[in-house]
Amino acid sequence: MMSDTSFEEGSGVSTPSFASSTVDTSSSTTLSEEKVDPGRLTMEMVGPALSELSRTGNGLAHAYIRLELYRKDLTDISVLSDMVHVRFLDLSGNRLTDLSPLNSMNHLLWLKADRNPLTKINMDERLFLQVASFAYNQINTLEGLSHPQLRILNVTGNRLQRISGLDPSKLRALTTLELRGNGLESTEGLCLPSLRELYLAANKLEKIEGLRKMPNLKLLHLRDNVISSLTGFTSGMKTLQYLNLRGNQIMTVKEVDKLHHLHSLRTLSLAGNPLAEEEAEHYVLDALSYVPSLIRVDKHPVSEEDRSEAEALAELRRRELSSSDSLAHLPHEQMFSSASSEFSSDMI
């Protein structure tokens, strides 16, 4: 069955026709006399917003597959339940609280519903949906998301305080997740082995936890949180290449030593932390001495000279540690004797 926006192959029709344009003249009430909800989407509004003619899924007809309804002040999109051939849909800048009419859009590939007052994403599983953006809504839960081909999910600027409902078995293709500008206080609940890019800037995170099951993560953006400890970074994050910690509360560069097992890490951003102000002259070299795989620290590309100095620092630290360990294992009497000898020689 074809929708109102499709027409048969070879029909010679250049524009779609809409069933809703047929009016029952026997009715005593005309369209002009009917009270129309200004927020309700009508087929008359849909027509001019359609574009990009393409073959339908069965290849037997053509239909318009792109629908742009940006800033139409919409509250009711029930009519979209008939638009089964639409693949690209923009609903941004409206007043929508319900996305259930999209449940009949079986061919939907791309969805943008930014800047609406949505509090949840009430959509059934869309088998072919690959990109979805719900930025700057009022979403407070991610429960129920189940889109097996979804690659990119953007939930920036919502009201999420914790992460739950992201089932890896139902989001097995997800590679990019945008969670910037929410109220997140923890990273617990993020168990998405397929994920490659994770954006968590401008939240309320104090530390990293629960990310050990992210073997494919390459980029982690944590700018402008309140992170003071780097304890949560584990050896399981073996592919991490880019880490942005700018604008957090890391006090000393020694915290960077907790990243030493991230052997794939290439870029590290630490500017805007207390350590970058208090240890401004040498924090770049110190960071490099802890994580020798780095090729850039903040905006500073690592030179061969930097690398040599960092290696020297690391070697000096190893020697000091070895010396401390040796002293710690001396018998108490020998330690006292050694200390006394050094004191006596100083007095001579």
N, C-alpha and C positions, 0 to 999 in steps of 0.2 A: 504493500500500500504506500502510495506516494503522499508526501505532505503537500500543503498548499503552495509551497515555494518550489515545487519540482514540476517538470513537464517532460513528456515522452520524447524519446529520440526521434528526430526528423519531423517534429511537429511544426517547425518553422516559427515558433513563438519566441519573441525576443525579450519579453518581460513576463514575470510571474503573475498569475492571477490569484486572488484570495477569495476563499469561499465566503468570508465574512462581508464581502462587498455586496452580496446579494441580499436585497431587502424585501420582505414580505409586504407588498403594497396593500394587502387586505387588512393589515393591522391599522387600527385607528391612531396608533402612536407613531410618529415619524422619528427618525434618528435625531433630528434637530431638537425634538421635544424631550428626548430621553435625558435623564440626568446621568452624566458621565463622570465617574471618579477621575479626577485629574491625575492621580497617581497610578492609574491602571494602564498597563500597556495594551494597545489595540493593534490589530493587523494593519490598520492604516498607518500607524507609526512604524511598524516593522518594515514595510515595503522600501522606503527610502534609505533605511539603515542597512540593507542587505547589499553584499557585493561578492565578487569572486565566484564566477560560475565554474562548476566542476561536475564531473560525473558522479552519480550517486554510488553507494556502496556496491550495488549489484551490477553496475555498469550499463543499465538499460535506460537511464534517463539522466538529465542534468538538473542541478539545483544550486542555489546560492549557498555558499558554505561559511561566509563570514558575516557576522552581525555585530554592529557597533552601536551600543545604546548608552554611551558615556554622557553623564550629567543630563538625564531626562527627568529627574525628580520622581523616579518610579518607586512605588510601594508594592505593586502587584504585577507579577510577570507570569501569571497563570497561562496566558496565551502561548508561552514558549513550549508548553507540553506538546504542541503540534509541530514544532520546528525540529523534526527528527534528523534532518540532514546537516544542521549547523555543526561546524567543526571548530570554529574560532569565535569566541563570544566575549565581548567587553561590556560589563555591567557596572563599571566604576562610577563613583560620584552620584549615587542614587540614595534612596532611603529604604533599602531592602532589608528585611529581617528573615526572609524565608527563601531558600534556594531549591526547595523540593520540586518545583516545576521543571527543573533541569534533569530530573530522573528519567525522562523519556529520551533524552539526547544521547543515544547510544554511540554516536560517532564523534562525540566531543573530544578534541585533542588539546585545546588551549582555552583557559578560562581566566579572566581577570575581573575580580569583584572588589577592588580596592575602594576605600572610603565610603563604606555603607555602615549602618548600625548593627551589623550581624553580631550575635553573641555566640553562635556556634555554626559549624559547617554541616548542615543537615542535607547531605547528598548521599544517595546510594552509590554503590561501587560503579565506577565508570571504567570499563575495560580498556579504553584507548586513551584516557586522559594522561597527558604527559607533562603539562605545565599548568600550575594553578597559583594564583596570587590573591591573597585576602588581606593585604596590608591596610593598616589604619582603619580597622573596624573596632569592635568591642568584644572580640572573641576571648573567652576565658577557659576554654577546654578544646582539646584536639581529639577527644574521644570519637570513635566511629569512622575515622578515615580509613578507606580501603580502596586503593586504586593501584592495581598491580603494575601498571606501566608509568606511574607518576615519577618523573625525574627531578623536577624542580618544584619546591613548595615554599611560598613566601608568606609568612605570618608576622611580618614586621609591624611594630606600633600597635599592638593589641593589649589585652589585659591578662596575659598568662602569668601566673605566679609560680606554677610548677608544670613540669612536663609529664604528661601521661597520655595514654591512648595511642602512642606511636608503635604499632605492632609491626615488627620487621617482616613477618610472614605475609602481611597485607600491603606493605610498602617496599617490596623487595627490589625495586628498580630506583629508589630514591637516592640521588647523588648530591643534591644541593638543598640545604635547609636554611632558611632565613628566619631568625627569631630575634632580631634586633629591636631594641626599644620596647620591651615588655617589662614586667616586674619580677623576672625570674630571680630566685634566690639560690637555686641549686641546679646543677646539670644532671642530677639523677633522673633516670627515665629515658635517657637517650641511648638506646641499644639498637643501632641501625648499621649493621655490618657493611651495607652497600654505600654508605655515605662517604663523599669525598670532600665536600666543602660545607663548613658549619659556621654560621655568622651569629654571634651572641653578644655583640656590642651593646653598650648602653642599657644594661640590666642592673641587677643588684647582687651579682655574684661575688662571694668572698673567697671561694676556692673552687677547684675543679674536682669533680667526683663522678664516678660511674661511666667514664669514657673508655674504659679499658677494652671494651668490645667494639672498637672502631678500627679494625685492621687496615681499612682502605682510606682513612682520613688523610688528606693531603694539606688542607687549609683550615686553620682554626682562628677565627677573628673574635678577640675578647676585649677589644678596646673600651675604655670608659666604664669599667666596673669598679669594684672595691676589693680586688684580689690582692692578698698579701702573702699567700703561701703558694708554692708551686708543687706541693706534695702529690697532687693527683695525676701528674703525668707519668704514665707507666710505659714499660718496654713493649706493651701490646700495641702502642701507637707507632708502629714501625715504619709507616710510610709518610708521616707528618713532615712536610717541607716548609710550610709557612706558618708562623705563629705571631700574632699581633697582640701584645700585652700593653700597648700604649695607654697612658692615663689611668693606671691602677695604683695600688698602694704598696708596691714592692719596695721594701726599705733598704735592703743591701744586695749587692750583686752576687753574694754567696748563694742566694736563693736559686740562681741560675744553674748551680751545680746539680740541682734536682732534675735538670733536663739532659744530663750527660749521656743518658742511654738512648736519646732520640737521634740515632745515627744518620737519619735522612734529612734532618732539619737544615735548611739552607738560609732562611731569612727569619730574623728575630727583631721585633720592635719593642723597645723598652722606654722610649722617650715619654716624658710626662709622669714618670714614677719618681718617688723621692730619691731612689738610688742614682738616677740620672742627674740630679741636682747636687747631691752631696758627694758623689764620686764622679763628677763630670769629666775629669781629666783622664781617667783610666778605666771607666766601666766597660767601654767597648772591648778593650784588650782583655779585661778580666772575663767578660762573657765568652769571648772567643777561646780563652784558655780552658773554660769549662766545657764548651761545645765546639770542638775543632772542625766539625763539618760545616760550620756557617760560612757563607760567602758574602753576607750583608747583615750588618747590625744597624738598625734604624736606617738612616739614609747614607750610611757609611759603607761603601764597598770594601771588602777585606783585601788588602794588598799582601804581597809576599813578605814585605817588611813587618806588617801587622802579624802575620801568621808566625814568623820567626820569633817575634817578641812574646807572643802568646804561648808558644811552645816552651820558651825559656821560663815564663811564669809558672806554667804547669809543672815543669821539671823541678823548679825551686820548691813548689808546694809539696811535691812528692817527697823530696829530700827532707823537708821539715817534718812531714808526717812520719816518715820512716825513723827519723831521729827521735821524735816524741814517743813512738811505739817502742823503740829500743830502750829508752829511759824508763818507760812504764813497766817493762818486764825485768828490770834490775831488782835484786833483793834489796830490802829496805836498808840494811847495813851498808851495802855497797853504794847505794844512792847517797846516803849520809856522808860516807867517806869521800866520794867524788866531789860532793858539794863542799866539804870541809877543805879539801885540797885546793879547789879553785878559789875559795875564800882566802886561804893562807897565801897562795901565790899572788893574789891581788894586793895583799897587805905588804908584800916585800917591796 
